């Protein structure tokens, strides 16, 4: 199985900050990397797919990059509604494994 | 509105069986693969199983292979997860999630999620 490692596991930041979350795969997954946002008590929401594509309706302050084994999620200017947990997931090869999650908290 | 609604969870003793359901609406159900993903309390997400649009292709996580059975009834726009020999480590919130392709292993993301149904396994 492909292992996904996210860092950091938690992060404190302020509104307006630029934040980067990274995700590393244990083997190359091309660009089959997705990011999900999950707020407390809610289902995950697809944020970015194929490493860098934003679904309709996702604000442009979110961006993704990377290919192969190293990926990142960037939030250019944190908004209050962005405080949540972020999960990366590889869909290169089943079983589709997730990272352990990054909890983004208000400083 | 595209929607997935899970049901069937509850408290259950170890060793028993349980069947979860997921009702879909707002999209052409039999055009897409569907998945089950679970989240243990305070933990991350774990992909459990996926099924192609026509049930020909099915996959499971190693941790559940042999005990979990995913199935679907396209006439009823419904997805199911049969869980046998429940263990305490199966305690989790179980989500169904829609894939963007027709096969569960078509490499696409999961673009619609239900709100989940909770399974609690204890004696």
Interface residues (C-beta under 8 A of the other chain):
Chain A: X1 X32 X34 X36 X42 X43 X44 X45 X46 X49 X50 X55 X87 X89 X91 X92 X93 X94 X95 X96 X97 X98 X99 X100 X101
Chain B: X35 X37 X44 X45 X46 X47 X50 X59 X60 X61 X62 X95 X97 X100 X104 X105 X107 X108 X109 X110 X111 X113 X114 X115 X116
